[in-house]
C-alpha cells in the first residue's frame, strides 16, 4: 500500500488574489429591455447587410412571398372596404357640419392613402404572416436546426431571415396599392350613395387636394412597416424561451411589439412628411 500524497496547501498569494477578484453579478432585469432593443437593432443591421450578399435564396424568397401574399390579400381587401366607408362617413359628416361638402372626397382619400392603408397592411402582415414566421423560426430554434446550420457554415440570417423580410416588404408595398384602391372605391360608394354626394365634386376635391408625394409616403410607410414586421417576427423567433411554450409566447410578443413600433414610427414619419412636403396650393 502506498501512502497517500500530501495535499499541498494553497498559496497565500493565490488566496488573496482570488478574494480581491470581483464576482460577476447577474444581469439586471431593468436593463433587459435595453439589451433586447440593442439586439433587435443589431439583427436589423445584419439583415440589411446580408441583403446584398450572395448567394441570394431565390426559391425561399418566392415561397415566402407566395405564403405571405396568400394569407393577407383577401383579409386586406375585406378590411379596407369598411375602413374606407368609416372614414368617408365620418369626414362627410364633419364637412357637412362645416359647410364644406365639396372637400369630402379629397379629405377621405388622403386619410386612406396616407394613414389607413399602410397601417392596415402592416397590421395584417404582422398578425397573419409575422406570427407564422415567428412560429416557424422558433420551432427550428428549439429543434436546434439553426445551431446545426451554423455548425455547417450556413448563416441562418442569410438563409432564412433575409428571404422572409424581403417577402414581407414586397407584399406590404403591393398590398398597400390594393388597399388604397379598394378603400378609395369604398369611400366613394358610401359618400355618393349614402350621403348624397355628387361624383363630380368627389373627384374634383381629390384632384384639388391630393398630390403625388401623398402616394409616395404611403408606399414608403408600407415598405418600412413590412421591414419592421419581418424583423420583429424573426428576432422573437430566433430567441424563444422555455421550449414549445416559449415559442407561443414569442409569437404573441412579436405581434404586440410590432403594433407598438408601427404606431410610433407612423407618427414620426407623418410629422416629418408634413414638415418637408407643403400642402398642395400652400
Secondary structure, DSSP 8 states (H G I E B T S, - for coil): -----------HHHHHHHHHS-------GGGHHHHHHHHHHHHHHHHHHHTTSSS--HHHHHHHHHHHHHHHHHHHHHHHHHHHHHHHHHHHHHHHHHT-GGGHHHHHHHHIIIIIHHHHHHHHIIIIIIHHHHHHHHHHHHTTHHHHHHHTT--HIIIIIHHHHHHHHHHHHHHHHHHHHHHHHHHHHIIIIIS---HHHHHHHHHHH--HHHHHHHHHHHHHHHHHHHHHHHHHHHT--SHHHHHHHHHHHHHHHHHHHHHHHHHHHHHHHHHHS--TT-
